[in-house]
Amino acid sequence: MDTTLRLLDVPGGLSWTSPALWLSTWFGAGLVHPLRAGLAIATALFAAILLRRRTWLAALLIAVTGLGATGVVLWDDATGTGDDRRIVVDEVAGFLLVASVLGAARWQRLLLAAPIYLVIDRSKIWPLEWLEALPGAVGVMGDDMGAALITIPLFLAAEKFVFVGTARRARS
């Protein structure tokens, strides 16, 4: 596995001035190997902490999902590859869904939820692999939204049973 930090090439059919490149790679984060998804999630985490209010997070989620889907369609039209590892706007949208539900007022929760989300997203467990197989932007964005919908109850269960249980034992 190549872990050398480097900037990936822009795919044929796209240029550095292409909106599809900037939208799909989340302003270039998807071109930074091997940090692509983690870097994109870090920027989403930072945005969530800055915005804090769920209504603002939900608005950002809707905007990123819509613009991201548009970027994926433009990327596919230009390159012929619908789901490329350099596309990370889908991870940003998925994590913003997690942040919208969990809330950012206690940012430590999001800091703990981020790696859980990334592991679930990368695992492609069912139904994520099925969602990813859907055509076009629906598949690209869908598996990450699915990963968010799996992350949220897992995190809430872990928070309730692990963190609360630890706090009870510490008080005893």
C-alpha positions as CSV (number, residue, x, y, z in Angstrom):
1,M,0.0,0.0,0.0
2,D,1.4,3.3,-1.1
3,T,1.4,5.8,1.8
4,T,3.7,8.5,0.1
5,L,2.1,11.9,0.4
6,R,1.6,13.2,-3.1
7,L,-0.8,15.2,-5.3
8,L,-2.8,12.9,-7.7
9,D,-3.1,13.7,-11.4
10,V,-6.1,15.5,-12.7
11,P,-8.0,12.9,-14.8
12,G,-8.2,13.3,-18.6
13,G,-11.1,15.4,-19.7
14,L,-10.8,17.8,-16.7
15,S,-8.7,20.8,-16.2
16,W,-7.6,22.7,-13.1
17,T,-10.3,25.3,-13.9
18,S,-13.1,22.8,-14.1
19,P,-16.0,23.2,-11.6
20,A,-16.4,19.4,-11.7
21,L,-12.9,19.0,-10.4
22,W,-13.3,21.4,-7.5
23,L,-16.8,20.2,-6.5
24,S,-16.0,16.5,-6.7
25,T,-12.6,16.6,-5.1
26,W,-13.9,19.0,-2.4
27,F,-11.7,21.8,-3.4
28,G,-8.7,19.5,-4.1
29,A,-8.8,17.4,-0.9
30,G,-9.5,14.3,-3.0
31,L,-6.2,14.8,-4.9
32,V,-4.1,14.6,-1.8
33,H,-3.0,11.0,-1.5
34,P,-3.4,9.1,0.9
35,L,-5.3,11.7,3.0
36,R,-8.2,12.1,0.5
37,A,-11.3,11.1,2.6
38,G,-9.8,12.0,5.9
39,L,-8.8,15.5,4.8
40,A,-12.3,16.0,3.3
41,I,-13.9,14.8,6.6
42,A,-11.6,17.1,8.6
43,T,-12.8,20.1,6.6
44,A,-16.5,19.1,7.1
45,L,-15.8,18.7,10.8
46,F,-14.3,22.2,10.9
47,A,-17.3,23.6,9.1
48,A,-19.7,21.8,11.4
49,I,-17.9,23.2,14.5
50,L,-18.0,26.7,13.0
51,L,-21.7,26.5,12.1
52,R,-22.8,24.7,15.3
53,R,-26.6,25.2,14.7
54,R,-28.4,22.2,13.3
55,T,-30.4,24.4,10.9
56,W,-27.2,25.7,9.4
57,L,-25.7,22.2,9.2
58,A,-28.8,20.9,7.5
59,A,-28.6,23.8,5.0
60,L,-25.0,23.1,4.3
61,L,-25.8,19.4,3.9
62,I,-28.4,20.1,1.3
63,A,-26.1,22.5,-0.6
64,V,-23.2,20.1,-0.5
65,T,-25.3,17.1,-1.6
66,G,-26.8,19.0,-4.5
67,L,-23.6,20.6,-5.6
68,G,-21.7,17.3,-5.1
69,A,-24.2,15.3,-7.1
70,T,-23.9,17.9,-9.9
71,G,-20.1,17.7,-9.7
72,V,-20.2,13.9,-9.9
73,V,-22.4,14.1,-13.0
74,L,-20.0,16.6,-14.6
75,W,-17.0,14.5,-13.6
76,D,-18.6,11.4,-15.2
77,D,-19.4,13.3,-18.4
78,A,-15.9,14.6,-18.7
79,T,-13.9,11.5,-17.7
80,G,-16.3,8.5,-18.3
81,T,-15.6,7.3,-14.7
82,G,-18.6,7.9,-12.4
83,D,-17.0,6.8,-9.1
84,D,-13.4,7.7,-8.8
85,R,-11.4,7.6,-5.6
86,R,-10.5,11.2,-6.0
87,I,-14.2,12.1,-5.6
88,V,-14.7,12.9,-1.9
89,V,-17.6,15.3,-1.8
90,D,-19.8,12.3,-1.1
91,E,-17.8,11.7,2.2
92,V,-18.3,15.3,3.1
93,A,-22.1,15.1,2.5
94,G,-22.3,11.9,4.5
95,F,-20.4,13.3,7.4
96,L,-22.5,16.5,7.4
97,L,-25.5,14.2,7.7
98,V,-23.9,12.7,10.8
99,A,-23.1,16.2,12.2
100,S,-26.6,17.5,11.4
101,V,-28.2,14.7,13.5
102,L,-25.7,14.6,16.3
103,G,-25.3,18.3,16.5
104,A,-22.1,20.2,16.8
105,A,-22.6,22.0,20.1
106,R,-20.6,19.3,21.7
107,W,-17.9,19.1,19.0
108,Q,-16.1,16.3,20.9
109,R,-19.0,14.0,19.8
110,L,-18.2,14.8,16.2
111,L,-14.5,14.2,16.7
112,L,-15.3,10.7,18.0
113,A,-17.9,10.1,15.3
114,A,-15.6,10.9,12.4
115,P,-13.4,7.8,12.5
116,I,-16.4,5.6,13.0
117,Y,-18.0,7.1,9.9
118,L,-14.8,6.6,7.9
119,V,-14.5,3.0,8.9
120,I,-18.1,2.2,8.1
121,D,-17.8,4.1,4.8
122,R,-14.7,2.2,3.8
123,S,-16.0,-1.2,4.9
124,K,-18.8,-1.2,2.3
125,I,-20.9,-3.5,4.3
126,W,-24.4,-4.3,3.1
127,P,-26.4,-2.3,2.1
128,L,-23.5,0.2,1.3
129,E,-22.1,-2.0,-1.5
130,W,-25.6,-2.3,-3.0
131,L,-26.1,1.5,-2.8
132,E,-22.7,2.2,-4.3
133,A,-23.7,0.0,-7.3
134,L,-26.6,2.3,-8.2
135,P,-25.9,4.3,-11.3
136,G,-24.4,7.7,-11.5
137,A,-24.4,10.3,-8.7
138,V,-27.1,8.4,-6.8
139,G,-24.6,5.5,-6.2
140,V,-21.7,7.8,-5.5
141,M,-23.6,9.9,-3.0
142,G,-25.9,7.1,-1.8
143,D,-23.4,4.8,-0.1
144,D,-22.0,7.7,2.0
145,M,-25.5,8.7,3.1
146,G,-26.1,5.1,4.0
147,A,-22.8,5.0,6.0
148,A,-24.0,8.1,7.9
149,L,-27.3,6.4,8.6
150,I,-25.4,3.4,10.0
151,T,-22.9,5.6,11.9
152,I,-25.6,7.6,13.8
153,P,-27.3,4.8,15.7
154,L,-24.0,3.0,16.3
155,F,-22.5,6.1,17.8
156,L,-25.5,6.9,19.9
157,A,-25.5,3.3,21.2
158,A,-21.8,3.5,22.0
159,E,-22.3,6.8,23.7
160,K,-25.1,5.5,25.8
161,F,-23.6,2.1,26.8
162,V,-19.9,2.8,26.8
163,F,-19.5,6.4,27.8
164,V,-22.4,6.5,30.2
165,G,-21.4,3.2,31.7
166,T,-17.8,4.5,32.2
167,A,-19.1,7.6,33.9
168,R,-21.3,5.5,36.3
169,R,-18.3,3.3,37.2
170,A,-16.2,6.4,37.9
171,R,-18.8,7.9,40.3
172,S,-19.1,4.6,42.2
